[in-house]
Amino acid sequence: MAVTKTEVVSVRVPPDVKAALVAAAEQERRSLATMVEVMVLEYCKAHRIAQEQAAAGRLPARTRGVAKSTA
């Protein structure tokens, strides 16, 4: 069963981060969108964040919110 992708994520990153993402995607022969998806899912797996928990907003306390940049 194919998953319908309906959500859009737009982020700004420094040029070196984008270059690293492009290099990783090229090495894996993936699109940038698919590479980001793979990276996020691997991070969640490594940190025991279940997709169902994230979708329902029930994240562990240490992963709730995003620290604001002081820069």
PAGU-152094 format. One record per atom (N, C-alpha, C): x, z, y; residue number from 1; residue in three letters; atom name. Coordinates in steps of 0.05 Angstrom, whole numbers. Example, Ala and Ser with C-alpha at 12.3 -4.5 7.8 and 13.67 -1.06 7.14 Angstrom:
<rs>
<r u="264" w="156" v="-114" milum="1" voba="ALA" rofi="N"/>
<r u="246" w="156" v="-90" milum="1" voba="ALA" rofi="CA"/>
<r u="264" w="156" v="-66" milum="1" voba="ALA" rofi="C"/>
<r u="257" w="142" v="-45" milum="2" voba="SER" rofi="N"/>
<r u="273" w="143" v="-21" milum="2" voba="SER" rofi="CA"/>
<r u="258" w="157" v="1" milum="2" voba="SER" rofi="C"/>
</rs>
This chain:
<rs>
<r u="17" w="0" v="-23" milum="1" voba="MET" rofi="N"/>
<r u="0" w="0" v="0" milum="1" voba="MET" rofi="CA"/>
<r u="18" w="0" v="25" milum="1" voba="MET" rofi="C"/>
<r u="14" w="-19" v="42" milum="2" voba="ALA" rofi="N"/>
<r u="30" w="-21" v="67" milum="2" voba="ALA" rofi="CA"/>
<r u="20" w="-1" v="87" milum="2" voba="ALA" rofi="C"/>
<r u="39" w="10" v="102" milum="3" voba="VAL" rofi="N"/>
<r u="33" w="29" v="123" milum="3" voba="VAL" rofi="CA"/>
<r u="30" w="14" v="149" milum="3" voba="VAL" rofi="C"/>
<r u="7" w="18" v="163" milum="4" voba="THR" rofi="N"/>
<r u="3" w="5" v="189" milum="4" voba="THR" rofi="CA"/>
<r u="17" w="21" v="210" milum="4" voba="THR" rofi="C"/>
<r u="34" w="8" v="225" milum="5" voba="LYS" rofi="N"/>
<r u="49" w="22" v="246" milum="5" voba="LYS" rofi="CA"/>
<r u="34" w="18" v="272" milum="5" voba="LYS" rofi="C"/>
<r u="24" w="40" v="283" milum="6" voba="THR" rofi="N"/>
<r u="8" w="38" v="308" milum="6" voba="THR" rofi="CA"/>
<r u="19" w="54" v="331" milum="6" voba="THR" rofi="C"/>
<r u="39" w="71" v="326" milum="7" voba="GLU" rofi="N"/>
<r u="50" w="88" v="347" milum="7" voba="GLU" rofi="CA"/>
<r u="74" w="74" v="360" milum="7" voba="GLU" rofi="C"/>
<r u="77" w="78" v="386" milum="8" voba="VAL" rofi="N"/>
<r u="99" w="67" v="401" milum="8" voba="VAL" rofi="CA"/>
<r u="116" w="90" v="412" milum="8" voba="VAL" rofi="C"/>
<r u="142" w="88" v="409" milum="9" voba="VAL" rofi="N"/>
<r u="161" w="107" v="420" milum="9" voba="VAL" rofi="CA"/>
<r u="180" w="92" v="438" milum="9" voba="VAL" rofi="C"/>
<r u="184" w="101" v="462" milum="10" voba="SER" rofi="N"/>
<r u="202" w="89" v="481" milum="10" voba="SER" rofi="CA"/>
<r u="221" w="110" v="491" milum="10" voba="SER" rofi="C"/>
<r u="247" w="105" v="488" milum="11" voba="VAL" rofi="N"/>
<r u="267" w="125" v="497" milum="11" voba="VAL" rofi="CA"/>
<r u="289" w="111" v="513" milum="11" voba="VAL" rofi="C"/>
<r u="301" w="126" v="530" milum="12" voba="ARG" rofi="N"/>
<r u="325" w="117" v="545" milum="12" voba="ARG" rofi="CA"/>
<r u="349" w="132" v="533" milum="12" voba="ARG" rofi="C"/>
<r u="370" w="116" v="527" milum="13" voba="VAL" rofi="N"/>
<r u="394" w="128" v="516" milum="13" voba="VAL" rofi="CA"/>
<r u="418" w="116" v="531" milum="13" voba="VAL" rofi="C"/>
<r u="441" w="130" v="530" milum="14" voba="PRO" rofi="N"/>
<r u="465" w="118" v="542" milum="14" voba="PRO" rofi="CA"/>
<r u="473" w="93" v="527" milum="14" voba="PRO" rofi="C"/>
<r u="487" w="75" v="540" milum="15" voba="PRO" rofi="N"/>
<r u="496" w="50" v="527" milum="15" voba="PRO" rofi="CA"/>
<r u="511" w="54" v="501" milum="15" voba="PRO" rofi="C"/>
<r u="528" w="75" v="500" milum="16" voba="ASP" rofi="N"/>
<r u="543" w="79" v="475" milum="16" voba="ASP" rofi="CA"/>
<r u="525" w="88" v="452" milum="16" voba="ASP" rofi="C"/>
<r u="503" w="102" v="457" milum="17" voba="VAL" rofi="N"/>
<r u="485" w="109" v="436" milum="17" voba="VAL" rofi="CA"/>
<r u="470" w="85" v="426" milum="17" voba="VAL" rofi="C"/>
<r u="462" w="67" v="445" milum="18" voba="LYS" rofi="N"/>
<r u="448" w="43" v="436" milum="18" voba="LYS" rofi="CA"/>
<r u="467" w="25" v="420" milum="18" voba="LYS" rofi="C"/>
<r u="492" w="24" v="429" milum="19" voba="ALA" rofi="N"/>
<r u="512" w="7" v="414" milum="19" voba="ALA" rofi="CA"/>
<r u="516" w="18" v="386" milum="19" voba="ALA" rofi="C"/>
<r u="516" w="45" v="383" milum="20" voba="ALA" rofi="N"/>
<r u="518" w="57" v="356" milum="20" voba="ALA" rofi="CA"/>
<r u="494" w="51" v="339" milum="20" voba="ALA" rofi="C"/>
<r u="470" w="52" v="351" milum="21" voba="LEU" rofi="N"/>
<r u="445" w="45" v="337" milum="21" voba="LEU" rofi="CA"/>
<r u="445" w="16" v="328" milum="21" voba="LEU" rofi="C"/>
<r u="453" w="-2" v="346" milum="22" voba="VAL" rofi="N"/>
<r u="455" w="-31" v="339" milum="22" voba="VAL" rofi="CA"/>
<r u="475" w="-35" v="317" milum="22" voba="VAL" rofi="C"/>
<r u="498" w="-22" v="318" milum="23" voba="ALA" rofi="N"/>
<r u="518" w="-25" v="297" milum="23" voba="ALA" rofi="CA"/>
<r u="508" w="-15" v="270" milum="23" voba="ALA" rofi="C"/>
<r u="494" w="8" v="270" milum="24" voba="ALA" rofi="N"/>
<r u="483" w="19" v="245" milum="24" voba="ALA" rofi="CA"/>
<r u="462" w="0" v="234" milum="24" voba="ALA" rofi="C"/>
<r u="445" w="-10" v="251" milum="25" voba="ALA" rofi="N"/>
<r u="423" w="-28" v="242" milum="25" voba="ALA" rofi="CA"/>
<r u="435" w="-54" v="231" milum="25" voba="ALA" rofi="C"/>
<r u="455" w="-65" v="244" milum="26" voba="GLU" rofi="N"/>
<r u="467" w="-89" v="234" milum="26" voba="GLU" rofi="CA"/>
<r u="481" w="-84" v="207" milum="26" voba="GLU" rofi="C"/>
<r u="494" w="-62" v="204" milum="27" voba="GLN" rofi="N"/>
<r u="508" w="-55" v="179" milum="27" voba="GLN" rofi="CA"/>
<r u="488" w="-53" v="156" milum="27" voba="GLN" rofi="C"/>
<r u="464" w="-41" v="162" milum="28" voba="GLU" rofi="N"/>
<r u="443" w="-38" v="142" milum="28" voba="GLU" rofi="CA"/>
<r u="425" w="-61" v="140" milum="28" voba="GLU" rofi="C"/>
<r u="429" w="-82" v="157" milum="29" voba="ARG" rofi="N"/>
<r u="412" w="-105" v="158" milum="29" voba="ARG" rofi="CA"/>
<r u="382" w="-97" v="163" milum="29" voba="ARG" rofi="C"/>
<r u="379" w="-80" v="183" milum="30" voba="ARG" rofi="N"/>
<r u="352" w="-71" v="191" milum="30" voba="ARG" rofi="CA"/>
<r u="347" w="-77" v="220" milum="30" voba="ARG" rofi="C"/>
<r u="322" w="-77" v="228" milum="31" voba="SER" rofi="N"/>
<r u="315" w="-79" v="256" milum="31" voba="SER" rofi="CA"/>
<r u="321" w="-52" v="269" milum="31" voba="SER" rofi="C"/>
<r u="323" w="-51" v="296" milum="32" voba="LEU" rofi="N"/>
<r u="327" w="-25" v="309" milum="32" voba="LEU" rofi="CA"/>
<r u="305" w="-6" v="303" milum="32" voba="LEU" rofi="C"/>
<r u="280" w="-16" v="303" milum="33" voba="ALA" rofi="N"/>
<r u="257" w="2" v="298" milum="33" voba="ALA" rofi="CA"/>
<r u="259" w="14" v="270" milum="33" voba="ALA" rofi="C"/>
<r u="266" w="-3" v="250" milum="34" voba="THR" rofi="N"/>
<r u="267" w="8" v="223" milum="34" voba="THR" rofi="CA"/>
<r u="291" w="27" v="220" milum="34" voba="THR" rofi="C"/>
<r u="313" w="21" v="234" milum="35" voba="MET" rofi="N"/>
<r u="336" w="39" v="233" milum="35" voba="MET" rofi="CA"/>
<r u="329" w="66" v="244" milum="35" voba="MET" rofi="C"/>
<r u="314" w="67" v="267" milum="36" voba="VAL" rofi="N"/>
<r u="306" w="92" v="278" milum="36" voba="VAL" rofi="CA"/>
<r u="288" w="107" v="259" milum="36" voba="VAL" rofi="C"/>
<r u="269" w="93" v="247" milum="37" voba="GLU" rofi="N"/>
<r u="251" w="105" v="227" milum="37" voba="GLU" rofi="CA"/>
<r u="266" w="118" v="204" milum="37" voba="GLU" rofi="C"/>
<r u="286" w="103" v="193" milum="38" voba="VAL" rofi="N"/>
<r u="302" w="114" v="171" milum="38" voba="VAL" rofi="CA"/>
<r u="317" w="139" v="180" milum="38" voba="VAL" rofi="C"/>
<r u="329" w="138" v="204" milum="39" voba="MET" rofi="N"/>
<r u="345" w="161" v="214" milum="39" voba="MET" rofi="CA"/>
<r u="327" w="185" v="218" milum="39" voba="MET" rofi="C"/>
<r u="303" w="181" v="229" milum="40" voba="VAL" rofi="N"/>
<r u="285" w="204" v="233" milum="40" voba="VAL" rofi="CA"/>
<r u="277" w="216" v="207" milum="40" voba="VAL" rofi="C"/>
<r u="269" w="199" v="188" milum="41" voba="LEU" rofi="N"/>
<r u="261" w="209" v="162" milum="41" voba="LEU" rofi="CA"/>
<r u="283" w="223" v="147" milum="41" voba="LEU" rofi="C"/>
<r u="308" w="213" v="149" milum="42" voba="GLU" rofi="N"/>
<r u="331" w="227" v="136" milum="42" voba="GLU" rofi="CA"/>
<r u="336" w="253" v="149" milum="42" voba="GLU" rofi="C"/>
<r u="333" w="255" v="176" milum="43" voba="TYR" rofi="N"/>
<r u="337" w="280" v="190" milum="43" voba="TYR" rofi="CA"/>
<r u="316" w="300" v="181" milum="43" voba="TYR" rofi="C"/>
<r u="291" w="291" v="179" milum="44" voba="CYS" rofi="N"/>
<r u="269" w="309" v="171" milum="44" voba="CYS" rofi="CA"/>
<r u="274" w="319" v="142" milum="44" voba="CYS" rofi="C"/>
<r u="283" w="302" v="125" milum="45" voba="LYS" rofi="N"/>
<r u="289" w="310" v="97" milum="45" voba="LYS" rofi="CA"/>
<r u="311" w="330" v="96" milum="45" voba="LYS" rofi="C"/>
<r u="332" w="325" v="112" milum="46" voba="ALA" rofi="N"/>
<r u="355" w="343" v="112" milum="46" voba="ALA" rofi="CA"/>
<r u="349" w="371" v="123" milum="46" voba="ALA" rofi="C"/>
<r u="329" w="372" v="141" milum="47" voba="HIS" rofi="N"/>
<r u="321" w="397" v="154" milum="47" voba="HIS" rofi="CA"/>
<r u="295" w="408" v="144" milum="47" voba="HIS" rofi="C"/>
<r u="286" w="397" v="121" milum="48" voba="ARG" rofi="N"/>
<r u="262" w="406" v="108" milum="48" voba="ARG" rofi="CA"/>
<r u="238" w="406" v="126" milum="48" voba="ARG" rofi="C"/>
<r u="235" w="384" v="141" milum="49" voba="ILE" rofi="N"/>
<r u="211" w="380" v="157" milum="49" voba="ILE" rofi="CA"/>
<r u="194" w="360" v="143" milum="49" voba="ILE" rofi="C"/>
<r u="171" w="369" v="133" milum="50" voba="ALA" rofi="N"/>
<r u="153" w="351" v="118" milum="50" voba="ALA" rofi="CA"/>
<r u="139" w="333" v="138" milum="50" voba="ALA" rofi="C"/>
<r u="134" w="308" v="131" milum="51" voba="GLN" rofi="N"/>
<r u="120" w="290" v="149" milum="51" voba="GLN" rofi="CA"/>
<r u="92" w="300" v="155" milum="51" voba="GLN" rofi="C"/>
<r u="79" w="312" v="135" milum="52" voba="GLU" rofi="N"/>
<r u="53" w="323" v="139" milum="52" voba="GLU" rofi="CA"/>
<r u="53" w="346" v="159" milum="52" voba="GLU" rofi="C"/>
<r u="73" w="363" v="158" milum="53" voba="GLN" rofi="N"/>
<r u="76" w="385" v="177" milum="53" voba="GLN" rofi="CA"/>
<r u="79" w="374" v="206" milum="53" voba="GLN" rofi="C"/>
<r u="97" w="354" v="208" milum="54" voba="ALA" rofi="N"/>
<r u="102" w="343" v="235" milum="54" voba="ALA" rofi="CA"/>
<r u="77" w="329" v="246" milum="54" voba="ALA" rofi="C"/>
<r u="63" w="315" v="229" milum="55" voba="ALA" rofi="N"/>
<r u="38" w="301" v="238" milum="55" voba="ALA" rofi="CA"/>
<r u="17" w="321" v="247" milum="55" voba="ALA" rofi="C"/>
<r u="16" w="343" v="234" milum="56" voba="ALA" rofi="N"/>
<r u="-5" w="363" v="240" milum="56" voba="ALA" rofi="CA"/>
<r u="4" w="383" v="262" milum="56" voba="ALA" rofi="C"/>
<r u="29" w="379" v="272" milum="57" voba="GLY" rofi="N"/>
<r u="39" w="397" v="292" milum="57" voba="GLY" rofi="CA"/>
<r u="48" w="424" v="282" milum="57" voba="GLY" rofi="C"/>
<r u="51" w="427" v="256" milum="58" voba="ARG" rofi="N"/>
<r u="59" w="452" v="244" milum="58" voba="ARG" rofi="CA"/>
<r u="89" w="452" v="237" milum="58" voba="ARG" rofi="C"/>
<r u="106" w="451" v="258" milum="59" voba="LEU" rofi="N"/>
<r u="135" w="450" v="253" milum="59" voba="LEU" rofi="CA"/>
<r u="146" w="478" v="252" milum="59" voba="LEU" rofi="C"/>
<r u="168" w="482" v="238" milum="60" voba="PRO" rofi="N"/>
<r u="181" w="508" v="238" milum="60" voba="PRO" rofi="CA"/>
<r u="188" w="516" v="266" milum="60" voba="PRO" rofi="C"/>
<r u="190" w="541" v="272" milum="61" voba="ALA" rofi="N"/>
<r u="195" w="551" v="300" milum="61" voba="ALA" rofi="CA"/>
<r u="219" w="539" v="312" milum="61" voba="ALA" rofi="C"/>
<r u="241" w="535" v="297" milum="62" voba="ARG" rofi="N"/>
<r u="266" w="525" v="309" milum="62" voba="ARG" rofi="CA"/>
<r u="264" w="496" v="317" milum="62" voba="ARG" rofi="C"/>
<r u="243" w="481" v="308" milum="63" voba="THR" rofi="N"/>
<r u="241" w="453" v="315" milum="63" voba="THR" rofi="CA"/>
<r u="219" w="448" v="335" milum="63" voba="THR" rofi="C"/>
<r u="204" w="468" v="344" milum="64" voba="ARG" rofi="N"/>
<r u="183" w="464" v="363" milum="64" voba="ARG" rofi="CA"/>
<r u="195" w="460" v="391" milum="64" voba="ARG" rofi="C"/>
<r u="184" w="442" v="405" milum="65" voba="GLY" rofi="N"/>
<r u="193" w="437" v="433" milum="65" voba="GLY" rofi="CA"/>
<r u="220" w="423" v="433" milum="65" voba="GLY" rofi="C"/>
<r u="228" w="415" v="457" milum="66" voba="VAL" rofi="N"/>
<r u="254" w="402" v="461" milum="66" voba="VAL" rofi="CA"/>
<r u="268" w="416" v="483" milum="66" voba="VAL" rofi="C"/>
<r u="293" w="423" v="479" milum="67" voba="ALA" rofi="N"/>
<r u="308" w="436" v="500" milum="67" voba="ALA" rofi="CA"/>
<r u="311" w="417" v="523" milum="67" voba="ALA" rofi="C"/>
<r u="307" w="427" v="547" milum="68" voba="LYS" rofi="N"/>
<r u="309" w="410" v="570" milum="68" voba="LYS" rofi="CA"/>
<r u="339" w="407" v="578" milum="68" voba="LYS" rofi="C"/>
<r u="346" w="383" v="586" milum="69" voba="SER" rofi="N"/>
<r u="373" w="378" v="594" milum="69" voba="SER" rofi="CA"/>
<r u="379" w="391" v="621" milum="69" voba="SER" rofi="C"/>
<r u="403" w="402" v="624" milum="70" voba="THR" rofi="N"/>
<r u="410" w="414" v="649" milum="70" voba="THR" rofi="CA"/>
<r u="425" w="394" v="667" milum="70" voba="THR" rofi="C"/>
<r u="429" w="370" v="656" milum="71" voba="ALA" rofi="N"/>
<r u="443" w="350" v="672" milum="71" voba="ALA" rofi="CA"/>
<r u="425" w="335" v="691" milum="71" voba="ALA" rofi="C"/>
</rs>
